[in-house]
């Protein structure tokens, strides 16, 4: 084989390899809105609401999911979903390119809906009178904190999106409130914050202490082997997240209605440490990143009445992630968010 022919073949191989690399890193044009398969492994799924008439509640509200890429430091997508009546929650199934959310067709109560990103169509999955709180994907399963019709309390449930059915933590229990529910992929455990409905309505709590006795529990993803790891009525707790296997970050109050603050609970000695962040006035919700190096916080700062912040734990630096972002017309408020780390 002559030298020119060999050079031609080698050049062809180089072109093929280069082309393959370009395709691998390009946007998937078959996905809606040029959705990238994996442009980043970490996202914040931000749930917001907007007025349908662009000014007030009289025309109803709709839910919008904003997808924030931590690697790109910006909102990369937003999805207008549907009307919501009670409390808006939403989460994305990245594998099947669907969004599950609480929605309403009557502005009286909510049900679970699914939005298909490809067709941009929504479908109602449940037909009940429901209230939702936490909603997230866990190892391909959809979990939520749910109160169905006829129940007083919110409790964890594993949702079958195909059948529209829910398998509850304890379907017969109408006393145990789950105020917070989250999953940590490092520990492989669900973390729950609970209290008794009967106890929280007692005269001792409502008239004297103004503190609902709370328990923090750890359990397996199928709700088995639930264990109480901490209990207190020294202060209020509204939310708990696992920072790592030995530490839990909590949003606490001295009593119901007082200013919310962040505390770190160390499990092996029950030590409590206040986390004072310069510039942050109050925290509403929090999620640690997968390495326990950052806290993502929905709250109020000296410069913003309500926004989403990144707190670098090592550098003690607070950054407003939504500063300068232009929300759509009629935007009301950011309600909640979840942190997602893709495998």
Order of alpha helices (4+ residues) and beta strands (2+ residues): alpha-beta-beta-beta-beta-beta-beta-beta-beta-beta-beta-beta-beta-beta-alpha-beta-beta-beta-beta-beta-beta-beta-beta-beta-beta-beta
